[in-house]
Every structure is written in structure tokens, then in C-alpha cells.
Amino acid sequence: MILTFDETGAILDELADSLPPDFYRELNGGVSLLPEELPDPAFPGEALYILGEYCHDQMGRYINLYYGSFAALARAEGWTQEDWEEELYTTLLHEFTHHLEGLAGENGLDRKDAALLEELRGQLS
């Protein structure tokens, strides 16, 4: 099942609205759903996608989720509506964890992500 961009945005809005207001402290750019499909450049030729990013740059702090990446995985894996909701929620919470750790001066999730990517590199080579 492939949800439309608008259907995905509506689910994301509901999920984002369900989170505590404290999660949004200093997240001046909010949460955006972008249409792009973003293959992971660290794994050329593999069907690996960046689903979301926490950004902290000259524009401030914000979270981007990539509809095209979710849709590509949904096509490849035959997602249901429940799969879409679960993946969106998991990704949203993952990116908020980066945000909250950043506010606290921590980077545990960054280290965990790096270790998982290194493990995946080993499996694919």
C-alpha cells in the first residue's frame, strides 16, 4: 500500500501533535515532510534510504522526514497502513531523540547510529 504525500502528512501531523510540548523546545523549524526519496549515499547501489534527519545548522533546529524514502520502502516491503504509521512514528521519535540529546549536550544516539551503520557496512561487503 502506497499512501499519498497528503495522507502521510496527515498521519505525521497527528503523531507530532501527540508528543509532549517539551519535545519542541528550541525546535524553531518544527517537523517537515519533504517529497524527496533520499537514498543513503554511504551505501551506493543498495536499497537503503534516509527516512529522516535532525538538523541543527544556521537555519536553526528542525526535523525533516522524506516521503519518497518511506514510499520506496513501502513498495519494496509491501507495507500496510499500520506499517506506515509505525515507521513514521519510529522515525519521528528517533529524530526527536537526536534533538533532545543535542539540547542536553549528549550524543549517545549518534554513537549508536554510527555503530549500526558500521555493522551494516560489514554485512554488505
ZAMARGU-4260 file (C-alpha; in steps of 0.2 Angstrom, whole numbers, plus 5000, padded with zeros to 4 digits):
<rodrens>
0) 5000/5000/5000 | 5007/5017/4995 | 5000/5032/5004 | 4999/5048/4996 | 5010/5063/5001
5) 4995/5071/5009 | 4989/5055/5018 | 5006/5053/5025 | 5007/5071/5030 | 4990/5069/5039
10) 4997/5054/5049 | 5013/5063/5053 | 5003/5079/5059 | 4993/5068/5071 | 5009/5059/5078
15) 5018/5075/5080 | 5003/5083/5089 | 5003/5068/5101 | 5020/5072/5108 | 5023/5082/5123
20) 5026/5101/5121 | 5043/5100/5129 | 5049/5090/5114 | 5048/5105/5104 | 5059/5116/5115
25) 5071/5126/5103 | 5065/5116/5088 | 5062/5133/5079 | 5060/5124/5062 | 5047/5111/5068
30) 5044/5095/5058 | 5043/5094/5039 | 5038/5081/5027 | 5048/5083/5011 | 5043/5074/4995
35) 5061/5068/4991 | 5067/5050/4990 | 5084/5050/4998 | 5095/5035/4995 | 5109/5034/5008
40) 5125/5040/4999 | 5135/5029/5011 | 5128/5014/5003 | 5128/5016/4984 | 5119/5003/4974
45) 5109/4997/4990 | 5091/4999/4993 | 5094/5009/5009 | 5086/5026/5012 | 5087/5040/5024
50) 5070/5042/5031 | 5073/5057/5042 | 5086/5069/5048 | 5088/5080/5063 | 5096/5096/5058
55) 5105/5109/5068 | 5113/5122/5057 | 5112/5141/5053 | 5094/5139/5050 | 5091/5133/5067
60) 5084/5116/5074 | 5072/5106/5064 | 5067/5088/5058 | 5064/5083/5040 | 5056/5067/5035
65) 5057/5061/5017 | 5041/5054/5010 | 5049/5047/4994 | 5060/5036/5005 | 5046/5029/5015
70) 5036/5026/4999 | 5051/5017/4991 | 5052/5005/5006 | 5033/5003/5007 | 5034/4997/4988
75) 5048/4986/4992 | 5041/4978/5008 | 5023/4978/5004 | 5018/4990/5019 | 5001/4991/5026
80) 4993/5007/5034 | 4999/5001/5051 | 5017/4999/5044 | 5017/5017/5038 | 5011/5023/5055
85) 5024/5013/5064 | 5038/5018/5053 | 5033/5036/5054 | 5032/5036/5072 | 5048/5027/5075
90) 5057/5039/5064 | 5049/5054/5071 | 5054/5048/5089 | 5072/5044/5083 | 5074/5061/5076
95) 5067/5069/5092 | 5079/5059/5102 | 5093/5067/5092 | 5085/5084/5096 | 5083/5081/5114
100) 5101/5074/5116 | 5108/5089/5107 | 5099/5101/5119 | 5107/5091/5133 | 5124/5090/5126
105) 5124/5072/5123 | 5127/5061/5108 | 5123/5043/5113 | 5111/5040/5098 | 5124/5047/5086
110) 5136/5034/5093 | 5123/5020/5092 | 5118/5025/5074 | 5137/5025/5069 | 5139/5008/5076
115) 5124/5001/5067 | 5130/5009/5050 | 5147/5001/5053 | 5139/4984/5056 | 5129/4986/5041
120) 5144/4990/5030 | 5152/4974/5036 | 5137/4964/5032 | 5136/4971/5014 | 5154/4969/5010
</rodrens>
